[in-house]
Amino acid sequence: MPGAFHGLAFLPAATYFTPVKSLLFFMVGWFILFGGEKVLGQGGDSTRAYFIDARFHTGKILDNIPTGNSTVRPPFMAELDLGIIKNEQRVWDYANCYAKNGLALSYIDFGDAKLLGKAAGLTIFTEPHVVRSQRFLFTFRAGAGFSYLSKLYNADSNPDNIYFSQHISFLLLLNPTLYYVIHPQWRILGGVQFSHISNGGSTWPNWGINIVTANVGVSYSLHPLELKPRSRKPFTDRHLKVIAHLFGGSHTSDPTDTDPSKKRFAGGVNVGVVKPLGRVCSIGVGTEFFYDGVSKLLEEQNNKPYNTFVGSVSLQNYFFFGKILFGQQLAYYITPHHPNPDNNLYQHYLLEYRIKGPLYAGISLHAHGKVSDFVAFTTGVIF
């Protein structure tokens, strides 16, 4: 069922660079406020380091994009990041490591201006320091935000663009990165990024785009700090944990020759029993039971029985990066006549932030391979 993890006329190029110019002006002012103190020799905040990073990406779209257009090029992305590292014990204690958090502004050229156009994105990211040495630093970045897309599906003028149907869409990314320190204030970097853009099934069509890119860049510290290794607390809590999530969202059906696409509620409960392998990673098994209103639409359209309540069992893996929880589940339907009869396997991804104690909140995505069903809001608790 088309979804995503998967009109206006083409906007002039200047439109996309307006946010970049605005961010540059903001960064200059930010430098004056926070970096100027150090430049003027007046000291500064000894517990925080501020960074401006520039990254340039090129790579490949993983989806099968029509190639009839001879002007198709590999996708290209330019990115500006604004980040902060807090040199505090309480921050270190979240995951026994330092982490950079911040905002990333990106400009994406999909390589096919006629079909896919371009995009501007804004994401919030967290980037834990996995391995540190005097010269090298290995990190793992996870980010989520929004993108503005210039070209959408249009039955008459752009019928092949089944990937985008809404200008404002979700943008998710994962990026392991290796830094090399060439100066206390300067680092060069290289990494590999997986990016996903879609509207989460809120409108049809919505196959979305999955992109993998290699990236290089430079990182500049406005207020460099020496991040000394802190004592690591031994991890002793290896007892089984129960992780429960409530989720709810809108599931959009495919249109037919007689009916347009329609939205229906989908939501339920997801429970897992996991074994911590360490402070960062836990694995286990679980189950999910949810109501899917699209089943009734399919029943009316196809004159066949479909279960409105859907159940599954799953293998589950969770990563904990400070206050960020990133979960991945591979699930198998145990109820017959579910809304995706051609595929009994599906994935459920969760990205949540710890609100207080064991309570989390965020978003989740149900997907079948490269194609997703729906995005939902979630609340979670760990027992």
ZISUL-V674118 format. One line per field, one symbol per residue. psi: psi as a letter, one per 40 degrees, with the letter a starting at -180 (. if undefined). burial: 1 if it has 16 or more other ideal C-beta (glycine too) atoms within 10 Angstrom, else 0. Layout:
psi = ???
burial = ???
This chain:
psi = hhai..iiihiiddddeddddddddddddddddddddddefeaaheeihiihihihiibhheighhfeheehiiiihhhhihihhhgiddddedefiiihiaihhihhheegddddaiihihihiigihdhiaddihhihhhiiaiihhdhihhdddgdegedhehdhiihiihghihihheidehiiiiahhhihhiefediiigdihhhhiiiiaihhhdgiihgihihhhhhegeiiihhhhhihahhhiiiaddhiiihiihiaihhihihheaddhiiaiaiihihheddddddddefihhhdhhiiiihihhhhgbehhhihhhihhehifiegeeheiiihihhihhdhbehiiaiihhigbehidiiiiihiih.
burial = 11111110000000010011001000100110011001000001000011111010101010101000000100111111111111100011011111111111111111111011111111101111110000001011111110111111100001001111110011111110101010001010101010111111111111111110101010111111101000000000000010101011111111000000101101110101010100110101011101111110111000000111010101011111111111101010100001110000011111111100000101111111011111110101010
